[in-house]
Every structure is written in structure tokens, then in C-alpha cells.
Amino acid sequence: MLELCNATVRFASPGGPQVLAVDGVSLTIAEGAFVVVIGTNGSGKSTLLGSVAGTVPLSAGAIHLAGHDITAWSQPARARLIGRVFQDPRAGTAGSLTVLENIAVAACRGRPAGLRWATSRALRVEAAARLGRIVPGLEARLDQPIGSLSGGQRQIVTLVMATWHRPELLLLDEHTAALDPAAADRVVQATAALIRERRLTALMVTHSLAQAASLGDRLILIHRGRVELDVSGAAKRRLTPDDLAARFDRLRRADQLDDAAARTLAEAYV
């Protein structure tokens, strides 16, 4: 289980006041939940994910994962519990190594073993089985450099690597944003299949309203660092991309009104 308690992240803006990127967010995510996070650019959704991963330190609040208070843990320490897939398909893999060698690196994590042991026949068979279940045919490319794969194929291998040891939490940071629509769709299908097969707890940030509506069993909308919408169950299943687009439009209009009121108030005191 993941628990955020009054999680707050403040950034100093050049020549101005501090900016609240994450504003006192408190969330509890149950084991096995697949949660999708959306928000406009600058809303704080990626910062929130970074605070969980350990790349962005909290200014206040606490984070607990799997019974541990990880608030003060470093990113490498959190990596023992967390698997992460980034937006760039090249991140998290070594382009000069083969697919199998990259998987071996993930398989060796936390173990005093070298690549010779890791690329044994047993690991080859297991890697082929896992890749084949997600994308039939990809298992035939184990001995090819991972840099020779398409962006979508490479992202699917990264998914397998990130979940090799079944992490307590899988973080997906807009992991289809750099892909063309067809590749993004294949990666989305692979993601859903992998989460379902391994019964993972997952937190996925996306800019795609179609993905947000169709994936996961819970949806959280972040705006100005705060949770504006948190729906699950039947309410989540009823959501459509048009519903989410309409809510975004309302938030943008409200922001414009707030900005206009602030300018009017400032002008009144000039």
C-alpha cells in the first residue's frame, strides 16, 4: 500500500515567491490498484510521481510504502521497492547491450552475480516466456542489441525489466508520450496485460484522455498541485474522454477568471 500524508513540494521561482507544485496531497492507494493520474501542463502530476520515486524531495509531509516510511530514503533505496518506466524509451536501458543482457541487469539487481550467470539458459527461457506472453514474437529478438528495436518494443522490454522482481509499486511516467499512436497503443495493451498478469500496484501519469478513461480502476486529476477529482469503481468506468475534456475546459476557464480577478485587484492598488 502507498500512502501520501500532506505531501508538499515547493520550488523557488526566479525573482519571485515560492511555487507550490504539490499542495498538501493526501492519498491512500491500496495494494493491487491501478491508478491513472492526469492534469494540465504544470499541474504537478509529474512532480507528484517524482516525489514518490525520490527524485523530488518533499518540502513537508510523508510517504509510506509497503509498511515503510520512505520519506527520507534516497532514490536508489526506494528502487528496491519501486519499478519505474520513463517517457524516453532509451531511459533505463543500455543501447549497446542485447535485449537479454539488459534483462539480465534487471534480474541481477540486488544479487552478487555477473552477466555470465544472469544470461544462463534458465534466464533466457524465463525472459523469452515473459516477453512472448506480452508481445508474441518479441522473444525471438533476445540476442539483438536493444538499440535496434523500435521505441515501442524497447519500452515493452523496459516494462518487463522494471517488473522482473515484482516491485511493491510500478511508476509509469508518461511512458507512451514519445511514441507514435500505433506504438503507444501496443505499449498500453502490454502495460495493462502485465499489470493484470503480475497483479501489480501501479501509478501511471498520462497526458492522454483516452488512456485515462480506458485504463485503470481509479483516476486522479491534479490541478495546481491539488487533487481536483478522485474517482474509482463504477464512476471511473463511466468516464469518457469527452467528460475529462469538459472538466479540463472548466478548470481552464476558472483559471482565466482567477487571473483576471488578480489583475483587476492589482490595478486597483496602482
Backbone torsions as a table, in degrees:
resi	resn	phi	psi	omega
1	MET	NA	139.0	176.2
2	LEU	-106.6	133.1	179.1
3	GLU	-134.3	123.8	173.1
4	LEU	-106.8	127.0	-177.6
5	CYS	-117.0	104.7	178.4
6	ASN	52.8	40.2	-178.0
7	ALA	-63.7	125.7	-176.5
8	THR	-134.9	133.5	176.2
9	VAL	-129.0	123.0	177.1
10	ARG	-114.5	134.8	174.3
11	PHE	-115.9	142.1	174.9
12	ALA	-81.3	126.8	177.3
13	SER	-93.8	140.9	-177.3
14	PRO	-57.8	119.5	176.7
15	GLY	69.2	13.6	-178.5
16	GLY	-141.6	-171.6	-179.3
17	PRO	-73.2	168.3	177.1
18	GLN	-68.4	148.1	179.8
19	VAL	-107.1	131.8	176.4
20	LEU	-86.5	99.6	179.3
21	ALA	-78.4	-36.3	173.5
22	VAL	-129.3	123.5	-167.4
23	ASP	-115.3	81.8	173.2
24	GLY	63.3	46.3	-177.9
25	VAL	-81.9	128.8	174.4
26	SER	-122.7	122.2	-177.6
27	LEU	-142.7	148.4	169.9
28	THR	-125.8	124.1	-179.5
29	ILE	-116.5	117.5	-175.1
30	ALA	-71.8	155.9	176.5
31	GLU	-60.0	133.8	179.4
32	GLY	87.2	-1.2	179.9
33	ALA	-79.5	147.2	174.9
34	PHE	-116.2	103.8	-172.5
35	VAL	-109.4	129.1	177.6
36	VAL	-104.5	133.4	-179.4
37	VAL	-116.8	128.1	178.4
38	ILE	-127.6	167.5	178.1
39	GLY	169.2	161.0	178.1
40	THR	-70.8	168.3	175.6
41	ASN	-58.8	132.2	-179.4
42	GLY	80.7	9.1	-177.6
43	SER	-75.3	-21.5	-178.9
44	GLY	108.1	2.7	-175.7
45	LYS	-66.4	-44.0	178.7
46	SER	-71.3	-33.5	175.6
47	THR	-63.7	-39.7	177.5
48	LEU	-61.3	-44.4	178.5
49	LEU	-63.1	-42.1	178.7
50	GLY	-63.0	-32.9	178.7
51	SER	-68.5	-31.5	176.6
52	VAL	-73.3	-41.0	-178.0
53	ALA	-71.9	-24.2	-179.4
54	GLY	100.9	4.1	177.8
55	THR	-83.7	-19.0	178.3
56	VAL	-124.0	114.4	-179.1
57	PRO	-72.5	144.8	174.7
58	LEU	-73.0	143.6	170.9
59	SER	-85.4	-26.9	177.5
60	ALA	-160.6	161.6	178.6
61	GLY	96.8	-170.7	-176.0
62	ALA	-148.6	156.9	177.2
63	ILE	-132.0	128.5	176.7
64	HIS	-119.9	138.9	178.6
65	LEU	-140.9	126.4	176.8
66	ALA	52.2	40.5	176.9
67	GLY	83.9	2.4	-179.7
68	HIS	-111.1	140.0	169.9
69	ASP	-84.3	105.1	-174.7
70	ILE	-101.2	11.3	-175.1
71	THR	-53.3	-42.6	-176.9
72	ALA	-97.0	2.5	-179.0
73	TRP	-71.3	146.5	174.0
74	SER	-73.6	167.4	176.9
75	GLN	-61.0	-45.0	178.2
76	PRO	-61.2	-36.3	178.7
77	ALA	-65.9	-41.0	179.6
78	ARG	-67.6	-27.9	-178.5
79	ALA	-62.5	-17.7	175.6
80	ARG	-68.6	-22.9	-178.5
81	LEU	-110.1	-19.7	-170.0
82	ILE	-120.0	132.3	168.9
83	GLY	-102.7	143.8	-175.8
84	ARG	-139.7	139.2	174.9
85	VAL	-123.4	128.5	-174.2
86	PHE	-95.9	174.2	179.8
87	GLN	-67.0	-40.4	-177.9
88	ASP	-80.6	119.1	-179.7
89	PRO	-58.6	-19.8	-179.4
90	ARG	-82.1	-18.3	-178.1
91	ALA	-72.0	138.1	176.9
92	GLY	86.0	-0.4	177.2
93	THR	-132.4	160.5	177.9
94	ALA	-108.2	112.4	-172.6
95	GLY	-61.2	-27.1	-177.3
96	SER	-83.5	-13.0	178.7
97	LEU	-90.2	158.0	176.7
98	THR	-74.0	169.5	176.1
99	VAL	-57.1	-46.7	-178.6
100	LEU	-64.1	-40.4	179.9
101	GLU	-65.5	-38.1	175.6
102	ASN	-63.2	-43.3	178.0
103	ILE	-64.0	-36.3	178.8
104	ALA	-61.5	-38.7	177.3
105	VAL	-59.1	-44.5	178.3
106	ALA	-66.1	-39.6	-179.6
107	ALA	-66.9	-29.9	-178.3
108	CYS	-83.2	-7.0	-175.7
109	ARG	-55.8	123.6	179.0
110	GLY	81.6	5.2	-178.8
111	ARG	-120.3	139.3	178.9
112	PRO	-80.2	70.5	-177.5
113	ALA	-140.7	155.1	179.6
114	GLY	-101.6	-179.9	-176.6
115	LEU	-66.4	-27.9	-179.0
116	ARG	-61.5	-45.3	177.3
117	TRP	-67.5	-43.0	-172.4
118	ALA	-66.2	-31.0	-179.1
119	THR	-93.9	27.5	177.2
120	SER	-66.0	171.2	-179.3
121	ARG	-61.6	-37.2	-179.0
122	ALA	-60.5	-43.5	179.8
123	LEU	-70.1	-36.9	177.4
124	ARG	-59.1	-44.7	-179.4
125	VAL	-64.2	-43.5	-179.1
126	GLU	-67.1	-42.4	179.0
127	ALA	-62.2	-43.8	179.0
128	ALA	-62.0	-40.5	-179.0
129	ALA	-65.3	-43.5	-177.6
130	ARG	-68.1	-43.7	178.9
131	LEU	-65.9	-41.3	-178.6
132	GLY	-64.1	-33.3	178.3
133	ARG	-69.1	-32.8	-177.6
134	ILE	-84.6	-49.6	178.6
135	VAL	-135.7	97.0	179.6
136	PRO	-54.9	131.1	-179.0
137	GLY	104.6	-26.8	-178.6
138	LEU	-69.2	-24.8	179.8
139	GLU	-64.8	-20.2	-179.9
140	ALA	-75.6	-5.7	-175.8
141	ARG	-108.5	20.4	-177.4
142	LEU	-57.7	-34.5	-174.5
143	ASP	-95.3	7.5	176.7
144	GLN	-91.6	148.4	174.4
145	PRO	-58.2	136.2	-177.2
146	ILE	-64.4	-23.3	177.5
147	GLY	-68.1	-13.7	179.0
148	SER	-86.0	-8.7	179.8
149	LEU	-80.1	158.6	173.9
150	SER	-70.3	165.3	179.6
151	GLY	-58.3	-41.5	180.0
152	GLY	-65.9	-43.5	178.8
153	GLN	-63.8	-41.5	179.9
154	ARG	-64.1	-37.6	179.5
155	GLN	-67.6	-33.8	177.7
156	ILE	-68.4	-40.6	175.2
157	VAL	-61.7	-40.5	178.4
158	THR	-62.0	-38.1	176.0
159	LEU	-60.4	-45.2	179.0
160	VAL	-63.0	-41.7	178.5
161	MET	-63.2	-44.6	-176.8
162	ALA	-65.6	-22.6	-176.5
163	THR	-113.3	12.0	-174.7
164	TRP	-56.4	-43.9	-178.6
165	HIS	-99.5	20.8	-179.4
166	ARG	48.4	82.6	-178.3
167	PRO	-67.4	158.8	174.5
168	GLU	-65.5	-28.4	-178.6
169	LEU	-147.9	134.6	174.6
170	LEU	-107.7	123.7	177.8
171	LEU	-106.3	126.5	-179.6
172	LEU	-118.1	106.8	-171.6
173	ASP	-99.7	84.0	-178.1
174	GLU	48.7	49.5	-169.1
175	HIS	-75.7	-0.1	173.4
176	THR	-115.6	2.5	-172.6
177	ALA	-65.4	-29.2	-176.8
178	ALA	-91.1	4.4	-175.1
179	LEU	-103.0	155.5	173.6
180	ASP	-70.9	162.0	-173.5
181	PRO	-54.9	-41.2	-178.6
182	ALA	-66.6	-44.2	178.5
183	ALA	-66.2	-39.8	178.7
184	ALA	-60.2	-40.7	179.5
185	ASP	-64.2	-40.2	178.7
186	ARG	-65.0	-40.3	179.8
187	VAL	-68.3	-38.5	177.1
188	VAL	-60.9	-45.3	178.8
189	GLN	-63.4	-40.6	178.2
190	ALA	-65.6	-39.1	179.2
191	THR	-61.6	-50.0	-179.3
192	ALA	-61.1	-40.8	-179.8
193	ALA	-65.6	-41.4	-178.5
194	LEU	-68.2	-43.0	178.4
195	ILE	-62.5	-41.0	179.2
196	ARG	-67.8	-45.3	-176.3
197	GLU	-64.5	-41.3	-175.2
198	ARG	-97.0	0.6	178.4
199	ARG	52.8	53.8	-174.6
200	LEU	-87.7	154.2	166.6
201	THR	-92.5	123.4	-172.3
202	ALA	-133.4	143.0	175.7
203	LEU	-126.4	113.1	-173.2
204	MET	-119.3	121.2	172.9
205	VAL	-92.5	133.2	179.4
206	THR	-144.7	153.2	172.9
207	HIS	-100.1	-4.5	-175.7
208	SER	-90.3	118.4	178.6
209	LEU	-69.0	-31.4	177.4
210	ALA	-64.1	-44.9	176.7
211	GLN	-63.4	-42.9	-178.2
212	ALA	-60.4	-37.3	-178.4
213	ALA	-77.0	-33.6	-171.4
214	SER	-95.3	-23.0	-174.8
215	LEU	-102.3	155.0	171.8
216	GLY	78.5	170.9	177.6
217	ASP	-114.1	5.1	177.4
218	ARG	-153.5	142.9	179.8
219	LEU	-128.4	133.8	177.5
220	ILE	-123.3	127.7	177.1
221	LEU	-106.4	123.2	179.1
222	ILE	-103.5	134.4	176.9
223	HIS	-143.2	126.7	-177.9
224	ARG	51.3	39.4	175.0
225	GLY	80.7	2.6	-178.1
226	ARG	-120.9	158.4	176.6
227	VAL	-81.1	114.4	179.6
228	GLU	-96.8	-22.8	-178.6
229	LEU	-151.0	135.2	178.3
230	ASP	-144.2	102.5	-176.0
231	VAL	-127.8	149.1	178.8
232	SER	-148.3	177.8	176.4
233	GLY	61.7	-138.3	-176.5
234	ALA	-62.4	-37.1	179.4
235	ALA	-62.9	-38.2	177.7
236	LYS	-67.6	-42.4	-177.8
237	ARG	-65.7	-26.1	-179.8
238	ARG	-80.1	-15.8	-177.1
239	LEU	-66.0	141.9	174.9
240	THR	-121.8	161.7	174.9
241	PRO	-55.7	-35.9	179.1
242	ASP	-65.6	-38.0	176.6
243	ASP	-59.4	-44.9	-177.8
244	LEU	-69.6	-38.7	178.1
245	ALA	-62.3	-40.3	178.8
246	ALA	-64.0	-39.6	178.9
247	ARG	-66.4	-40.0	176.4
248	PHE	-60.8	-41.5	179.5
249	ASP	-62.0	-41.0	178.7
250	ARG	-63.9	-40.6	178.9
251	LEU	-65.0	-41.1	179.4
252	ARG	-64.6	-41.5	178.9
253	ARG	-64.0	-40.8	178.5
254	ALA	-63.4	-39.3	177.8
255	ASP	-62.7	-41.6	179.9
256	GLN	-64.0	-39.9	177.6
257	LEU	-65.4	-41.6	178.6
258	ASP	-62.2	-43.1	-179.8
259	ASP	-66.0	-40.2	179.4
260	ALA	-64.5	-41.2	178.7
261	ALA	-64.6	-39.1	179.3
262	ALA	-64.7	-40.3	178.4
263	ARG	-65.7	-41.0	179.5
264	THR	-62.0	-44.0	-179.8
265	LEU	-64.5	-40.3	179.5
266	ALA	-64.9	-41.6	-179.7
267	GLU	-65.6	-29.9	-178.7
268	ALA	-67.1	-22.4	-178.1
269	TYR	-104.6	8.7	178.2
270	VAL	-77.9	NA	NA
